[in-house]
Amino acid sequence: MAAIAVLLLPGISHAQRLPTRRDSLARESLLKMPSSELDLNFFTRRDKTVSLFFIGDVMSHGAMMKSAFEMYRKAHPEATRDRHECYDFSSFFRPIAQWIASADLAVCNMEFPLGGPPFSGYPNFSGPDSYPDYLADTGFDVLLTANNHILDKGDAGLRRTVDVCNRIEKERGVRHTGTASSEKDLRERYPLLIEKNGVLIALINFTYGTNTGSQIPWPRVQRISRAEIGKAIERAKEAEADVIIALPHWGIEYQMQHAPAQEELARWMIGQGVDLIIGSHPHVVQDIQVIDGKTVIYSLGNAVSNQNDLIARLELCADIRVRVRKNGQTVIETPCVHYLWCTKPGMIDDSYTVVPVASFIDRPEAWKQRDDYDNMVSTYHKVQKENHVYEENNPSGSH
């Protein structure tokens, strides 16, 4: 369905482009057509474009919750830990907030349930409702909920997570996918169809499994099932989606190279009609592969977390342009990836904050702890050497 973009020659803008032989032939063909069949808007119609922005795993480790609570309590001494609103996450994505907000569609993996108080971290997560509200405030348009931690608080926690996400969707317009409350809801969310700038995007989110099982049929977490994934792809085609994007939660944790099982599934999905694959779960950046002209980003790594492994603190965001030409052809431009570094309280800010490496790699003075700057630089070079994923361009909003 989609093709890798061919760049225009330097110095020739869209407005300056001279008519090609293809344009001339198309014009001649149109002139020979009966007037009743003419598309009179063909030569004046413009390409439709949409910008997509993806980050990886948004975690809710206990230390992160403690820091967010302490930040809130500075201004509100009466705060108590069991109240959803008593958490301040505002520093988490502040340095990249412009990138998130400027994208036409920004997507993140919400790797925790909203099970209600008491809020908890690893191994059984439960985040406050103010956390996804913060993600909505920052500019995220889609929350992915199919991951191994979504059932950490059991069926009741999953049900409450879906209810809260439905509330945010209704009040804020922020969509969610990966879980569904009923058969009807499943058909509407799997795939999740979103139209932006006249471009119809299909998102298919699923997980390899969950840490805790479920005892009820609904709500349901979407898992790796070729039969179900195939049905979702077919529904996307029937809806005439311009681009189909698979968002699997898969792979082996802390491995910077993808596993054979990931590639096998990726090749199958591309063969079924998927145009782009962007994965999560390993908590580290994995390699990127092009299969039959389609890009597979096996793992973006974390987005924000309290993990101590240095390779788990280096992560990617992906900035992608999709163009639908006036003849109906969909073009996915080569994805632009950008490395991020998750800093902890006292390293740059008073709480957790994610910084773009390229903007901070020559700024050691920005750190309160110089050794963390050194960790970022050494990890940045180590990971690139291991997985050969390099930055070549900047995401939207960075220039």
Legacy VTK file of the C-alpha trace (Angstrom):
# vtk DataFile Version 3.0
C-alpha trace
ASCII
DATASET POLYDATA
POINTS 399 float
0.000 0.000 0.000
2.772 2.445 0.955
6.175 3.202 -0.484
9.386 4.728 0.844
9.570 8.356 -0.240
11.793 9.620 -3.069
13.229 13.020 -2.146
12.896 16.025 -4.475
16.095 17.320 -6.056
17.751 20.170 -4.114
16.676 23.619 -5.177
13.336 22.576 -6.671
10.356 23.323 -4.489
6.857 21.944 -4.921
5.805 25.284 -6.440
8.728 25.331 -8.882
8.423 21.726 -10.101
8.040 21.622 -13.876
5.398 19.399 -15.525
6.692 15.878 -16.138
5.906 13.538 -19.013
3.605 11.674 -16.616
1.669 14.906 -16.025
1.392 15.506 -19.766
0.155 11.977 -20.421
-2.343 12.255 -17.583
-3.625 15.542 -18.996
-3.966 14.030 -22.489
-5.819 11.049 -21.032
-8.212 13.306 -19.151
-8.940 15.365 -22.259
-9.963 12.213 -24.129
-12.353 11.114 -21.376
-16.117 11.798 -21.537
-16.951 14.955 -19.624
-19.114 12.965 -17.206
-16.029 11.016 -16.047
-13.604 13.939 -15.747
-12.017 14.715 -12.370
-11.846 18.466 -12.819
-9.973 18.963 -9.529
-7.093 16.587 -10.332
-4.511 19.234 -11.241
-5.486 21.688 -8.508
-5.814 19.118 -5.732
-2.853 19.019 -3.307
-1.162 16.141 -1.547
-2.466 15.376 1.945
0.194 15.041 4.652
0.211 14.059 8.310
3.003 14.009 10.911
3.165 11.154 13.432
5.199 11.080 16.646
5.868 7.979 18.763
7.628 7.365 22.074
8.082 4.131 24.007
7.178 2.877 27.476
5.742 5.405 29.929
6.368 3.722 33.284
5.088 4.406 36.811
7.837 3.084 39.070
7.453 3.724 42.793
10.300 6.257 42.880
8.630 8.176 40.054
5.362 8.327 41.972
7.192 9.455 45.097
8.959 12.224 43.187
5.742 13.400 41.497
4.003 13.473 44.894
6.810 15.474 46.512
6.756 17.969 43.644
3.024 18.473 44.146
3.353 18.718 47.933
5.801 21.620 47.638
2.894 23.821 46.605
0.187 21.874 48.439
1.361 20.831 51.939
-2.020 19.224 52.638
-1.532 16.644 49.830
-2.095 12.957 50.563
-0.730 10.035 48.547
-4.097 8.351 47.959
-5.581 11.302 46.025
-5.284 11.125 42.243
-4.672 14.841 41.802
-1.747 15.019 44.271
0.958 14.185 41.696
2.943 16.616 39.574
4.376 15.018 36.403
4.962 18.308 34.597
8.746 17.941 34.286
8.660 14.482 32.688
8.382 15.521 29.030
8.916 19.270 29.322
12.064 19.400 27.094
10.289 17.602 24.222
6.779 18.972 24.777
6.969 21.069 21.600
7.676 17.969 19.496
4.707 16.151 21.019
2.270 19.040 20.709
3.287 19.959 17.154
2.683 16.474 15.717
-0.647 15.821 14.048
-0.833 12.516 15.935
1.314 11.697 18.993
1.279 8.169 20.452
2.721 6.662 23.656
2.618 3.295 25.409
0.941 3.623 28.838
2.583 0.695 30.597
0.606 0.717 33.813
-3.012 0.169 34.848
-5.185 2.748 36.599
-6.202 0.492 39.444
-6.881 3.212 41.985
-5.159 3.775 45.361
-2.938 2.696 46.932
-0.711 3.612 44.002
2.212 1.285 43.478
5.264 0.652 41.360
7.086 -2.442 40.163
6.225 -5.296 40.041
2.476 -4.535 40.321
1.914 -1.077 38.913
-1.031 1.211 39.601
-0.805 4.850 38.545
-3.039 7.776 39.514
-5.619 9.077 37.054
-3.711 12.370 36.867
-0.920 10.572 34.983
-2.854 9.934 31.739
-4.435 13.364 32.199
-0.908 14.787 32.169
-0.155 12.842 28.975
-3.261 14.406 27.432
-2.176 17.873 28.627
1.236 17.341 27.019
-0.329 16.655 23.636
-0.554 12.902 23.236
-3.461 11.857 21.062
-3.397 8.074 21.564
-2.644 5.909 24.619
-1.604 2.312 23.934
-2.802 -0.110 26.628
-1.848 -3.577 25.331
1.202 -4.486 27.417
2.299 -7.072 29.966
1.580 -4.836 32.993
-1.975 -3.797 32.136
-3.454 -6.595 34.321
-1.161 -5.944 37.297
-4.224 -5.042 39.401
-6.319 -7.883 38.025
-9.603 -7.716 36.176
-10.908 -4.928 38.397
-7.839 -2.848 37.589
-8.255 -3.471 33.879
-11.932 -2.547 33.985
-11.137 0.666 35.824
-8.321 1.464 33.353
-10.702 1.145 30.412
-13.310 3.284 32.202
-10.800 6.068 32.922
-9.447 5.972 29.368
-13.036 6.182 28.081
-13.588 9.222 30.287
-10.438 10.907 28.944
-11.483 10.053 25.407
-14.907 11.606 25.925
-13.684 14.698 27.754
-10.327 15.287 26.057
-10.558 13.548 22.699
-7.527 11.366 23.498
-8.102 7.917 22.020
-6.946 4.580 23.418
-6.412 1.152 21.907
-5.060 -2.246 22.904
-7.906 -3.088 25.271
-11.647 -3.192 24.707
-14.714 -3.356 26.939
-16.959 -5.420 24.631
-17.167 -7.116 21.250
-18.578 -3.905 19.745
-15.829 -1.824 21.363
-13.226 -4.250 20.026
-14.436 -3.813 16.446
-14.189 -0.042 16.866
-10.693 -0.081 18.395
-9.000 -2.957 16.594
-7.855 -1.347 14.465
-8.230 2.158 15.832
-9.063 4.370 12.856
-8.136 8.050 13.067
-8.404 10.637 10.319
-5.968 13.539 10.362
-5.644 16.120 7.578
-7.690 13.893 5.312
-5.371 10.899 5.890
-6.954 7.787 7.426
-4.586 6.003 9.830
-5.163 2.495 11.238
-3.390 1.582 14.506
-3.153 -2.072 15.599
-1.820 -2.528 19.165
-1.292 -5.919 20.858
0.958 -7.622 23.417
2.805 -10.925 23.649
1.076 -11.545 26.999
0.338 -10.203 30.474
2.003 -10.841 33.834
-1.333 -11.812 35.378
-4.145 -13.742 33.766
-7.759 -12.680 33.360
-10.830 -14.563 34.576
-13.430 -12.652 32.559
-14.081 -12.305 28.811
-14.404 -8.501 28.942
-12.617 -6.160 29.168
-10.055 -7.854 26.941
-6.382 -7.200 26.250
-5.375 -7.707 22.626
-2.647 -10.349 22.361
-0.481 -11.709 19.579
-2.890 -13.807 17.531
-2.334 -13.984 13.804
-6.018 -14.707 13.311
-7.073 -11.575 15.225
-4.304 -9.406 13.783
-5.274 -10.578 10.303
-8.903 -9.606 10.922
-7.806 -6.171 12.119
-5.707 -5.676 8.982
-8.649 -6.677 6.809
-10.943 -4.253 8.639
-8.376 -1.503 8.012
-8.342 -2.342 4.312
-12.128 -2.401 4.149
-12.173 1.054 5.718
-9.719 2.136 2.985
-7.070 3.217 5.488
-4.238 5.130 3.839
-1.643 3.654 6.192
-1.734 0.630 8.516
0.618 0.755 11.518
1.225 -2.224 13.826
2.276 -1.406 17.402
3.368 -4.683 19.015
4.491 -5.116 22.612
7.049 -7.874 22.021
10.657 -9.019 22.106
13.234 -9.933 24.747
13.921 -7.444 27.503
17.297 -5.655 27.481
18.383 -7.215 24.164
19.464 -4.558 21.661
19.004 -6.866 18.667
15.584 -8.143 17.674
14.711 -11.818 18.157
13.957 -14.174 15.239
10.332 -14.459 16.412
9.902 -10.693 16.079
11.209 -10.701 12.522
9.054 -13.673 11.570
5.924 -11.914 12.810
7.003 -8.645 11.201
7.438 -10.329 7.802
4.031 -11.958 8.138
2.306 -8.666 9.034
3.950 -6.837 6.146
2.867 -9.643 3.850
-0.709 -9.104 5.074
-0.610 -5.389 4.295
0.936 -3.569 7.279
2.882 -0.480 6.168
4.911 0.342 9.285
5.795 -1.451 12.553
6.858 0.309 15.766
7.478 -1.905 18.792
7.900 -1.626 22.546
8.601 -3.791 25.643
12.365 -4.595 25.651
13.051 -1.313 27.579
16.067 -0.684 25.336
16.527 0.565 21.799
16.624 -2.283 19.299
17.762 -2.277 15.681
15.710 -1.011 12.744
15.082 -3.128 9.658
13.497 -2.515 6.245
11.462 -5.487 4.974
10.035 -5.295 1.454
10.379 -1.526 1.581
8.542 -1.246 4.929
10.278 0.031 8.089
10.316 -2.042 11.279
11.412 -0.200 14.431
11.669 -3.192 16.731
11.801 -1.240 20.001
11.819 2.442 20.920
12.894 1.565 24.457
11.523 3.386 27.485
10.059 6.858 27.411
10.314 7.712 31.107
11.214 5.296 33.892
13.267 4.749 37.042
15.347 1.928 35.608
19.015 1.996 36.581
20.566 0.191 33.609
22.140 2.909 31.499
20.992 1.326 28.229
17.424 1.434 29.594
17.714 5.192 30.111
18.595 5.830 26.463
15.559 5.711 24.202
14.115 6.763 20.868
11.288 8.874 19.605
10.163 8.425 16.013
8.941 11.234 13.775
7.182 10.057 10.618
5.570 11.853 7.686
2.806 10.210 5.688
1.829 11.719 2.357
-1.183 10.787 0.249
-0.608 12.062 -3.252
-3.415 13.486 -5.321
-3.512 10.259 -7.373
-4.265 8.323 -4.170
-0.792 6.809 -3.675
0.380 6.680 -0.058
4.028 7.479 0.652
5.645 6.958 4.055
8.790 9.028 4.254
11.819 7.374 5.843
11.216 7.617 9.619
13.370 10.079 11.536
14.507 8.805 14.932
15.905 10.917 17.712
17.680 9.700 20.847
16.374 10.732 24.267
17.913 10.384 27.740
15.846 9.948 30.901
17.311 11.892 33.816
16.377 11.319 37.436
15.722 13.834 40.230
18.698 16.075 40.936
20.525 15.313 37.683
19.100 18.184 35.609
15.714 18.962 37.124
14.222 18.385 40.568
12.203 15.470 39.196
12.393 13.104 36.239
12.835 14.715 32.845
13.509 13.407 29.339
15.984 15.370 27.229
16.945 15.106 23.533
20.540 13.873 23.415
21.551 15.921 20.369
20.504 19.156 22.090
22.331 18.338 25.329
25.418 16.427 24.203
27.522 19.614 24.178
26.000 21.042 27.345
27.614 19.404 30.388
26.908 22.602 32.316
23.168 21.729 32.221
23.794 18.872 34.655
23.834 19.161 38.413
25.653 15.811 38.397
28.447 15.721 35.805
28.800 11.926 35.993
25.288 11.535 34.562
26.253 13.661 31.569
29.235 11.331 31.037
26.888 8.329 31.337
24.613 9.760 28.648
27.448 10.387 26.204
29.098 6.985 26.670
25.765 5.113 26.486
24.748 7.059 23.379
27.876 5.949 21.523
27.722 2.401 22.888
24.134 1.791 21.791
24.669 3.223 18.313
27.707 0.993 17.852
25.680 -2.035 18.938
22.465 -1.568 16.962
23.577 0.824 14.168
20.626 3.169 14.700
21.819 6.687 14.002
20.190 10.103 13.988
20.139 11.739 10.570
17.360 14.312 10.879
15.439 16.178 13.553
11.818 15.580 14.601
9.113 18.114 13.851
9.361 21.264 15.920
13.142 20.948 16.479
14.187 23.279 13.650
LINES 1 400
399 0 1 2 3 4 5 6 7 8 9 10 11 12 13 14 15 16 17 18 19 20 21 22 23 24 25 26 27 28 29 30 31 32 33 34 35 36 37 38 39 40 41 42 43 44 45 46 47 48 49 50 51 52 53 54 55 56 57 58 59 60 61 62 63 64 65 66 67 68 69 70 71 72 73 74 75 76 77 78 79 80 81 82 83 84 85 86 87 88 89 90 91 92 93 94 95 96 97 98 99 100 101 102 103 104 105 106 107 108 109 110 111 112 113 114 115 116 117 118 119 120 121 122 123 124 125 126 127 128 129 130 131 132 133 134 135 136 137 138 139 140 141 142 143 144 145 146 147 148 149 150 151 152 153 154 155 156 157 158 159 160 161 162 163 164 165 166 167 168 169 170 171 172 173 174 175 176 177 178 179 180 181 182 183 184 185 186 187 188 189 190 191 192 193 194 195 196 197 198 199 200 201 202 203 204 205 206 207 208 209 210 211 212 213 214 215 216 217 218 219 220 221 222 223 224 225 226 227 228 229 230 231 232 233 234 235 236 237 238 239 240 241 242 243 244 245 246 247 248 249 250 251 252 253 254 255 256 257 258 259 260 261 262 263 264 265 266 267 268 269 270 271 272 273 274 275 276 277 278 279 280 281 282 283 284 285 286 287 288 289 290 291 292 293 294 295 296 297 298 299 300 301 302 303 304 305 306 307 308 309 310 311 312 313 314 315 316 317 318 319 320 321 322 323 324 325 326 327 328 329 330 331 332 333 334 335 336 337 338 339 340 341 342 343 344 345 346 347 348 349 350 351 352 353 354 355 356 357 358 359 360 361 362 363 364 365 366 367 368 369 370 371 372 373 374 375 376 377 378 379 380 381 382 383 384 385 386 387 388 389 390 391 392 393 394 395 396 397 398
